[in-house]
C-alpha cells in the first residue's frame, strides 16, 4: 500500500496539475490523505426515481429518468443560457446551464436515456433544474448508490468545474485504490470495547455510505478518534507541566490553555457526565 500522505494529489485520476493547483489554494488539499479526510457536509438519498408529474418547485433534490428532446439557447451576454427539454413521458422539465454551452451540447445526446439529479424550481410557470448532474442511465445502479455525498466548494473551484460532483468522482477514484486496509490508529482493545468500525471501513463509509445506519457508525468511529486524541494531548500537557514545575496542575490552569477544539471536547464530556435535569 502506497503512503497516502506523500502521494501528490495531482497524480490522482481526474485531477492533474491545473486542478491540483486549485485544490491546493482553495482547500489546502495537497495529498491523497488530505482528500480522503475532506468529509462531506451532507448526504442525499439517490435510491428513488421520481416521475415528472410528481414534482413541484417546493421539493428538495430529486432524481428523474428520461431523455432529452432537444436543445435551445436563450438570452444574450451573461444572460445567455442553454436549455434542454427533458421528458419521461409524464411531463417535461427544462434543464438549464449558464456556462459551458458548446461543451454540453457535444456531451449530451438527444433521445438517449439519462438520469438527472438536481433541485427543481419554477420559473415562468415551468419547472426547471439549473446545472443538474446528468449520467447515462446505463452507467448507474440505483440500488447500490445509497446516499450521495455533497462537498463544500468555493466559487473559484466552481469556475474550474470543481463542483461537489467532481470532488465525488475524485473520491471514488481514490477509494477504489484502497486495496489494502489502512494502518489502524486505535488499539484492538479500544475497537472492541467501544464497538468501533475499522478505520478503512469508516473512511469508505463516511464518503459512500450504503444507508443511514452505516453512516452513523462511520461518523461515530471518526468522532471518537478525534476526541480520544484531543484528550491524550491534554493529559500529555498536564504531565509535561507536572515534570516542569514538580507539582500538580490545576484544572483552572489547564482550561486557560485550551484551544477552541479542546473547549468543545471538554464541554461535550462534561455534558455527558452531568446528571440529567429533573
VENJO-V156338 format. One record per residue. NEAR is the number of other ideal C-beta (glycine too) atoms within 10 Angstrom. Layout:
BEGIN
((NEAR) (NEAR))
END
This chain:
BEGIN
((10) (9) (10) (18) (11) (9) (17) (13) (22) (16) (12) (20) (12) (11) (23) (12) (9) (11) (19) (17) (14) (19) (24) (15) (12) (15) (19) (9) (21) (16) (18) (24) (17) (16) (24) (20) (13) (17) (15) (21) (9) (12) (17) (15) (14) (18) (14) (8) (16) (15) (13) (20) (9) (12) (18) (10) (12) (8) (13) (8) (17) (22) (22) (26) (17) (21) (16) (19) (12) (11) (15) (10) (12) (11) (11) (7) (5) (7) (8) (12) (16) (21) (17) (24) (16) (26) (15) (18) (10) (13) (15) (14) (23) (18) (23) (18) (18) (13) (13) (13) (14) (8) (12) (15) (15) (9) (9) (18) (12) (12) (8) (11) (13) (24) (21) (23) (19) (19) (15) (21) (15) (11) (11) (6) (5) (13) (18) (20) (23) (15) (16) (24) (18) (20) (12) (12) (15) (10) (8) (16) (7) (14) (8) (9) (15) (19) (20) (21) (21) (17) (22) (13) (18) (13) (8) (11) (21) (14) (11) (17) (13) (22) (16) (19) (18) (18) (23) (18) (12) (22) (21) (14) (15) (22) (16) (10) (14) (15) (6) (9) (11) (17) (10) (12) (10) (16) (9) (8) (8) (14) (16) (9) (9) (12) (9) (19) (20) (14) (18) (15) (16) (22) (21) (20) (23) (22) (22) (22) (21) (14) (12) (12) (9) (19) (19) (12) (18) (21) (16) (15) (23) (19) (12) (17) (16) (12) (17) (16) (13) (18) (14) (10) (14) (17) (11) (10) (16) (16) (11) (11) (17) (12) (9) (9) (10) (7) (9) (10) (16) (11) (10) (7) (13) (16) (11) (8) (11) (15) (11) (7) (12) (18) (11) (13) (20) (18) (10) (12) (13) (9) (8) (7) (7) (8) (5) (4) (4) (3))
END
